[in-house]
Amino acid sequence: MRPLITYQVPAHSMTPTEITLHQKSHELEIAFDDGARYRFPYEYLRVNSPSAEVRGHGPGQEVLQVGKKHVLVSGVEPVGSYAMKITFDDGHDSGLFTWDYLNNLGKNQSAIWQDYLHQLELANESREPFMHGGGKHDE
């Protein structure tokens, strides 16, 4: 199946050459000019948003994002030649995903995701929207 949205991005140092939203699999695919290619689940991008709402204004001020398993991307727009703004269907649209930040999310995706799952477990929270705030429920 053909992806819904594909953007061609001019090649510069450490920038994407292509960004594709795969609406069926709920993933954003990004190819960089150095040959790296990553596929990010929308949930992964949402819970790792570089916004102050998620990351806080300094160390120790991070806010664990819960209940985002089914979040969708409703829009993507370029910001200059260094970043993109992602709008999620839960209304979150702050924070700029710079090319460097996305490259880091890609290179360290497994470790970042495992850390997120561990933080959810420690907080007795869930990825499911209806389960957050009340701890884990029987599945």
N, C-alpha and C positions, 0 to 999 in steps of 0.2 A: 504494500500500500504506500502511496506517495505521501510524504509529510505535508502537513497543512501549510506551514509557513517556512520559507527559507530566505535568509538574507545573505547576499554576497557582500563581503567586507573587504575593502582594499588592504592589501598586505603591507604591513609595516613591521618594525622590530617588535616582537612579543605581542602581536595582535592576532585576532582570529582572521581566518580567510573565509570561513563559512559558519553560520549559526542557523541551526534548524530546530524548530519546535515539532516534536513528534506528539501530536495530540492524542493519538490512540494509546501509546505506551506511557504518556505523561512524562516525557523526558525532553530535555534540551540538549542538543548535540552541538559541540563546538570544536572546530578544527583550527589549530594554530599554525602559523607560518613555519614553525620549526618541525612540523610533521606530527606533533602531538594531537590527539583527538580524544575527547571525553564525552561521555553521556551522563548527564545529571538528572536523576529523578527530580520532579518538581518539589517534592517534599524536602529533599536534601538541600536544594537551593533556599527554600523558604525558612527552614530551621537554622540555616547558616547565613542568613541575610546579614550584610555588613552594616545594617542600620543601627542607630543608637537604641532604638526600641528593643532590639535583640541583643546587641553586644554591649549595651550600656555606654557610659562615658568614661570608663576606666576599668582596670582590673577588679574583678570581684563584683561588678555590677551587671554581669550577663544575666539575661532572662531566659530560662529554659522554655523552649517552644514546645507545647504539647498539643495533641489532637490535630496534627497537620497531615496525617497519612493520605488524605484524599484531596489535598489542595491542588488547584489547577493554576496554570499561567494564563491570564487573560490578555496580556499585552507585553511587548518588549519594544523598547525604543533606544536607539543609540544616543549616547551623550558624548559629544565631541568625537575625538578619535581615541579615547582612552577607556571608555566604559559603556555599560548599558544599564538602563533602568528596567526592572522587571515588575510588572503589576500582577499580583496574585488575586484569585477570586475571593479570598477572605478579606479583601480590602487593603492588604499590606502593599505599599508601593514606595516605601522610603528606603534609602540606602542605595548607593551606586555600586554595581558589580564591575570593578575595574578588571582589565585583562589580566593583570598580575594576580589579583585576588582569585579570579576564576581558574587560572593556571595552578595556583596553590591548592584550590579545592579539588582539582583534578588529580594532581600528583599525589595528594594525601587522602584521597577519597575514602579508602578502606579504613584507615586509622581514625579519621574524623567521624565517620559514620559509627564505628564501634564505640568511640568515646561518647557520642550522642546517645546511643542505646544504653550505655552504662549509666549515664546521667539520668535518663528516664527511670531506669530501674532503681537507682538510689533514691529518687524522689517519689517512688511508687506512683509514677504517672504512665501514660500510655500515648501511643501514636494515634489511636482512635479518637475521633472528635467527641464522641459521647462519653468517653471514659475519663477525660482529664478532670482534675479538680476533686475527684472522688476516689482516687486510687484505682487499683486493678480490679477488674470484675471477671467473673467466669466467662470464658469464650466458648 
